[in-house]
């Protein structure tokens, strides 16, 4: 996430911070309603799209916890990140 934020800042000042804020907002949404998100890959992992940016948060629910596996750019192979 840090590298992506730095890259966005190199494109436009302040854009990296906006990216990080959107990722945090996605984390909060997952925390509030984890079952809202689509299940993929053997019903273990869920995917949450980051608003505005082409990134996805992959996570799973373990008991009463949400475990984030990765945050990745959607142009990459998502199976590598789970």
BELSUL-V589746 format. One record per backbone hydrogen bond with DSSP energy under -0.5 kcal/mol. CO is the residue of the C=O (numbers start at 1). NH is the residue of the N-H. If there is no record, write none. Layout:
<<CO;NH> <CO;NH>>
This chain:
<<1;5> <2;6> <3;7> <4;8> <5;9> <6;10> <7;11> <8;11> <8;12> <12;15> <14;18> <15;19> <16;20> <17;21> <18;22> <19;23> <20;24> <21;25> <22;26> <23;27> <24;28> <25;29> <26;30> <27;31> <28;32> <29;33> <33;36> <34;37> <38;47> <40;44> <40;45> <41;44> <41;45> <45;40> <46;59> <47;38> <48;57> <51;53> <53;55> <54;74> <55;50> <56;58> <56;72> <57;48> <57;59> <58;69> <58;70> <59;46> <60;62> <60;67> <61;63> <62;65> <65;62> <65;67> <66;68> <67;60> <67;69> <70;58> <72;56> <73;76> <76;78> <77;80> <78;81> <79;82>>
